[in-house]
Amino acid sequence: HKESYIMIVFWIIGILFFVVGLLCCVPEYVRLLRYHGRVIGTITKIEDNGQNARAIFEYDVDGHHYTQKTQWTSNDVFIVGKTCDVIYNQKKPHLSYIKKSGQWIRCLVGTLFVIVGVIVLCLGFFFQSIL
């Protein structure tokens, strides 16, 4: 019975890593693949919770003004009043992100979690077959 508990632990850990990885990276990959509009925006405010910060930025597309927030990040890369490269969804311009605000890092971390999850699940299959 000890082997079955070990297998359950492998399955739980593998599935958790896999699911968390997908939740982290899939939305970011979608943004990177679907958002092709580019415009210069301005960082208008910084929200800071003591450990992380996010920028509030504004930009204009086809005469419409938009205000958006970045996701929380631990890097202090945002400066109020500084211009920023905004990448937006051309079909839905209110959906956007600032270039260099962590999309690739979230993709990388999420992908690594998916890979670890797959490896742990494969190890689970392997151990199940030999036990």
C-alpha positions in Angstrom: 0.0 0.0 0.0 3.0 2.3 0.5 3.6 2.2 -3.3 0.0 3.3 -4.0 0.4 6.4 -1.7 3.7 7.3 -3.5 1.9 7.0 -6.8 -0.9 9.3 -5.6 1.6 11.8 -4.5 3.2 11.7 -8.0 -0.1 12.2 -9.7 -1.2 15.1 -7.4 2.2 16.9 -7.8 2.3 16.3 -11.5 -1.2 17.4 -12.1 -0.8 20.5 -9.9 2.4 21.6 -11.7 0.8 21.0 -15.1 -2.4 22.9 -14.3 -0.7 25.8 -12.6 1.7 26.1 -15.5 -1.1 26.1 -18.0 -3.0 28.8 -16.0 0.1 30.9 -15.9 1.4 30.6 -19.5 -1.6 30.1 -21.8 -3.2 33.5 -21.3 0.2 35.1 -21.9 0.8 33.1 -25.1 -2.7 34.1 -26.3 -1.8 37.8 -25.7 1.5 37.4 -27.5 -0.1 35.7 -30.5 -3.3 37.7 -30.9 -2.2 41.2 -29.9 -0.6 42.9 -32.9 -1.6 46.6 -32.6 1.1 48.9 -31.5 0.9 52.4 -30.1 2.8 54.6 -27.7 1.2 55.1 -24.4 2.0 56.9 -21.1 2.4 55.5 -17.6 0.1 57.7 -15.5 0.3 56.1 -12.1 2.0 53.3 -10.1 0.1 51.1 -7.7 2.4 49.7 -5.0 1.4 47.1 -2.4 4.8 47.2 -0.6 6.3 44.1 -2.4 5.0 44.5 -6.0 4.0 47.2 -8.3 1.9 47.7 -11.3 1.5 50.5 -13.7 -1.6 52.2 -14.9 -1.1 53.4 -18.5 -3.2 55.3 -21.0 -3.2 55.2 -24.8 -5.3 56.2 -27.8 -6.5 54.0 -30.7 -8.5 55.4 -33.5 -9.6 58.4 -31.5 -10.7 56.4 -28.5 -8.9 56.8 -25.1 -8.1 53.7 -23.0 -6.7 53.2 -19.5 -5.3 49.8 -18.5 -3.2 48.2 -15.8 -0.3 45.9 -16.0 -0.1 42.8 -13.9 1.8 42.9 -10.6 5.5 42.7 -10.9 8.4 42.8 -8.5 10.7 44.8 -10.8 10.6 48.5 -10.4 10.5 49.2 -14.2 7.7 51.7 -14.2 8.1 55.4 -14.1 5.2 57.8 -14.0 5.1 60.1 -17.0 7.4 57.8 -19.1 6.2 56.6 -22.5 5.6 52.9 -23.1 5.1 50.6 -26.0 1.5 49.4 -25.8 0.6 46.2 -27.6 -3.2 45.8 -28.0 -5.8 43.5 -29.5 -6.8 45.2 -32.8 -10.4 43.8 -32.6 -10.7 44.8 -28.9 -8.3 47.7 -28.3 -9.2 47.9 -24.6 -7.2 44.7 -24.2 -3.5 45.5 -24.0 -0.2 45.1 -22.3 3.0 47.1 -22.0 6.0 45.6 -23.9 8.6 44.4 -21.5 6.3 44.2 -18.5 6.8 40.5 -17.8 4.9 38.6 -20.5 7.9 36.5 -21.6 8.8 35.7 -18.0 5.3 34.5 -17.2 5.4 32.4 -20.4 8.7 30.9 -19.4 7.8 30.2 -15.8 4.4 28.7 -16.8 6.1 26.5 -19.5 8.6 25.3 -17.0 5.8 24.3 -14.6 4.1 22.4 -17.4 7.3 20.6 -18.3 7.9 19.7 -14.6 4.3 18.5 -14.4 4.7 16.3 -17.5 8.0 14.9 -16.2 6.5 14.0 -12.8 3.5 12.4 -14.5 5.8 10.4 -16.8 7.8 9.3 -13.7 4.5 8.3 -12.1 3.7 6.1 -15.1 7.2 4.6 -15.1 7.1 3.8 -11.4 3.6 2.4 -11.7 4.8 0.0 -14.4 7.8 -1.2 -12.4 6.1 -1.5 -8.9 
